[in-house]
């Protein structure tokens, strides 16, 4: 009497199906926190006004800046609703991850120096009006990434069960 293979439902929650969604949420939270830190530490009037050591500080924190910029770009390409940092990519849903006071200082610095400080090259054409990233959009994106991760996990589990059942039949 062969032992029957119990086939769980495609969307039935199991512990293993929550691993990918949780990893996606952790990644999303990490990107938000790093982008916020970069916005607070590097896009400030104090940092722009310090002539000495800017290049050294940027070189020391190159990975943080690189990660913040490119993870925002990748997330905005995957999901156009993601509130990307406007300093990295301008879109209808972007927001500045620093204060309005620093925004005005940066804007004036860029307009007066025409990007000679290096920050002008990070902006796309024109300087957008100040707006904060929408927390509602961040929560919506967290929900969408969780659902997408769960569906990916369900698909992987389904394919695994199909392969496993074929191997047991042979």
C-alpha atoms as one frame of an Amber mdcrd trajectory, in Angstrom:
protein
   0.000   0.000   0.000   1.862   3.096  -1.215   1.916   6.055   1.063  -0.112
   8.923  -0.387   1.560  12.236  -0.922  -0.264  15.013   0.870  -0.537  17.955
  -1.484  -1.065  21.240   0.341  -3.093  23.940  -1.299  -1.166  26.398  -3.467
  -1.806  29.383  -1.177  -1.984  27.504   2.132   0.323  29.320   4.597   3.332
  27.419   5.850   6.428  28.648   7.661   8.652  28.180   4.609   6.381  30.333
   2.440   6.992  33.348   4.690  10.784  33.349   4.362  10.982  35.235   1.040
   8.320  37.839   1.983  10.066  38.543   5.281  13.432  38.887   3.519  11.873
  41.334   1.054  10.407  43.400   3.914  13.759  43.437   5.712  15.462  44.578
   2.492  12.824  47.301   1.976  13.245  48.511   5.569  17.037  48.477   5.219
  16.875  50.518   1.995  14.538  53.047   3.650  16.768  53.375   6.732  19.974
  53.727   4.697  18.372  56.258   2.338  17.131  58.222   5.336  20.611  58.137
   6.931  22.274  59.258   3.708  19.709  62.047   3.400  20.327  63.241   6.944
  24.125  62.911   6.880  25.170  63.916   3.378  22.435  66.166   2.022  22.760
  68.848   4.653  23.851  72.484   4.764  26.565  71.600   7.254  28.068  69.010
   4.926  27.922  71.319   1.909  29.496  74.203   3.785  32.484  72.121   4.936
  35.063  72.555   2.205  37.710  70.400   3.762  37.263  66.676   3.985  34.154
  66.305   1.802  35.902  64.046  -0.676  37.437  61.952   2.110  34.074  61.574
   3.839  32.429  60.611   0.545  35.167  58.076  -0.191  34.823  56.552   3.279
  31.060  56.258   2.881  31.081  55.308  -0.788  29.320  51.984  -0.167  26.472
  53.634   1.760  25.942  56.203  -0.974  26.243  53.587  -3.722  23.832  51.207
  -1.972  21.322  53.954  -1.262  21.335  55.300  -4.807  21.251  52.030  -6.719
  18.849  50.193  -4.449  16.448  53.120  -4.862  16.876  52.973  -8.634  16.305
  49.211  -8.709  13.221  49.429  -6.485  11.780  52.235  -8.601  12.312  50.123
 -11.742  10.668  47.063 -10.156   7.799  49.069  -8.722   7.090  52.542 -10.153
   5.003  53.372  -7.053   8.035  53.119  -4.771   8.791  56.557  -3.225  12.371
  56.795  -4.452  14.719  59.533  -3.239  14.304  62.560  -5.543  18.068  63.179
  -5.334  18.535  59.867  -7.142  15.612  59.650  -9.554  12.755  62.031 -10.216
   9.291  60.557 -10.541   5.753  61.428  -9.546   6.143  59.418  -6.345   9.635
  60.483  -5.254  10.363  62.324  -2.034  13.291  64.016  -0.364  14.652  62.090
   2.619  15.895  65.209   4.417  14.458  68.421   5.831  13.040  71.288   3.805
  15.697  73.592   5.286  18.448  71.377   3.839  16.549  71.183   0.552  16.593
  74.986   0.212  20.285  75.101   1.105  21.144  72.381  -1.437  18.983  74.000
  -4.086  20.682  77.372  -3.591  24.110  75.752  -3.585  23.395  73.884  -6.811
  21.932  76.918  -8.515  24.836  79.141  -7.452  27.616  76.693  -8.308  25.916
  74.964 -11.258  26.884  71.568  -9.935  30.566  72.286  -9.341  30.296  70.601
  -5.945  29.363  67.330  -7.626  25.834  67.239  -6.276  24.342  68.811  -9.386
  25.218  65.759 -11.430  23.003  63.647  -9.183  19.943  65.627 -10.121  18.042
  64.989 -13.271  16.980  67.953 -15.379  15.607  70.671 -13.141  15.089  70.749
  -9.416  11.764  69.423  -8.194   9.719  71.068  -5.463  10.253  69.782  -1.947
   8.068  66.908  -0.823   8.520  64.246   1.806   8.260  60.548   0.909   4.735
  59.301   1.452   4.432  56.894   4.383   1.219  55.579   2.866   3.131  54.663
  -0.302   5.869  53.033   1.782   3.266  50.916   3.596   1.530  50.083   0.305
   4.881  49.023  -1.159   5.666  46.907   1.893   2.310  45.169   1.441   2.873
  44.685  -2.318   6.392  43.307  -1.784   5.077  40.951   0.912   2.320  39.643
  -1.388   4.744  39.297  -4.313   7.229  37.448  -2.099   4.485  35.156  -0.824
   3.337  34.342  -4.365   6.941  33.644  -5.382   7.284  31.317  -2.388   4.032
  29.556  -3.259   5.194  29.057  -6.831   8.552  27.669  -5.696   6.799  25.305
  -3.262   4.384  24.181  -5.993   7.218  23.467  -8.455   9.146  21.644  -5.718
   6.107  19.476  -4.892   5.559  18.682  -8.587   9.180  17.584  -9.038   9.075
  15.616  -5.797   5.880  13.803  -6.787   7.322  12.899 -10.236  10.467  11.510
  -8.656   8.430   9.403  -6.220   6.251   8.027  -9.027   9.281   6.786 -10.969
